[in-house]
Amino acid sequence: MEDKRKAIRVSATLEVTFREVENDLPNGARGQNISETGIRIPLIHLPAANSLLEIEIRSDNFKASVKAIARVAWVVDRSEGKFPFEAGLKFVNLGPAERATLHDYIVHSAEQGGDQEIHWLD
């Protein structure tokens, strides 16, 4: 079977702020894993499917924060804990500098090995 994977993702604890494009209320979360194509975050409130979010991702390992537009690709209802939902966000507008920042972070994290959990994303 042909391998169609396009990007690796690594487990990461990243500070993420976001707001729905059609809503001025900011929100925040800690990213759980990230790739050059998207990020998984825990949420308190259920976002609308396919809604667009303006996001900003920060890490001490970044030279500058990463800003992007992302679409809610999927949501899982965990119905437990402080964050009852998880969402997968797919980057739909990510500039070259931001993509390079994520690429460098992901490659460095993957090279570090250790307890980093590495997954391939389709």
N, C-alpha and C positions, 0 to 999 in steps of 0.2 A: 504494500500500500504506500502511496506517495505521501511524504510528509509535507503538509501545507502550512506549517507554523511560520509566522512572520516575525515574531518578537518574543524575547524572553521577558519575564517579569520576575521581580525579586521581592521578598518580604521586606517591608520597610515601615517605620513609624515616622511619618511626615506630617507636618502641620498643614492642614488644608482649610482655606476659607472659601466660601462659595455663596452665590446667590442665584436664584432663578432669574433668567434674563427678563422675564415679565414681572418681577417682584423685587422691590428694593430692600427687602429684609435680608441682612447677611446671616450666614450660618457658619459653623465650623465643625471640623472633624479631624481625626488622625487617620491618615491613609494607612491601609493595611498591606497593600502590595501595589507595585507600579511597573509599568512597561512604557515603551515609547509610544504606545497606542492608547493607553488608558490607565485608570487607577481604580482600586476598590476601596470604598470608605464605609464606615458604620454611620448610621443615621438615627436620629430620634423620631423624625417625621417622615412619612412616606411621600416621596416626590412623585409627580405625575410621570407616567411612562413617556419616553421620548422627549421629555422637557430638556431645554437647553440651560446650562449653568455656566456662569462666569466663575472660573476657579483660579485660585492662587495657591501654589504649593511652595512651602518654605522648608529648608533644612540647613543646618550648619555646614553641611557638605556642599551646598550650592554657592556659587559666587554671587548669584542674584536669584530672587524668587522666580518661579515659573508661572506665567499667566497664560491661560488658555480658555477656549470655549469647549465645553464637553456636553455630550448628550447622554442622558440616562439610558443605558443599554439594557440593564436588567435590575430587578429589585428582588430581594429575598426577605420574607417576613420570618424573623427568628423568634418573635413573640416572647422574648426574655431579656433580662438585664437592662442596663441603662440605655443601650442602643438596640432597639428591637428590630431594626432593619439594616440590611447591607445593600449597597448599590454598586454596580459596575458602571463607570463613566468612560465613555469613548471620546478621545480628543477629536474634535472636528475642525478646530482652528488652533494650530500650534506652530509658532514661528520657528525658523531655522535655529536661532540662538537657544530657544527654549528646548527644542528637540535635542540639540547638541548637549545641553546641560543634563537632560535626562539620560541620554546615551552614556555619557561619561560616568554618571552616578551608577547606572545599572551595571556597566562593565566593571567598574571598580568593586561594586558589591559582590558581583558574581566571582570575581577573582579572589576576594577575601575568604570565600568558602565559609568554614565554621558553621554557625547555626543559620546561615542564610538559606531560606527555602527558595529554590529556583524552579519556576514553572515556564513552560512554553505557552504562548497565547496563539490561538488560531487567528 
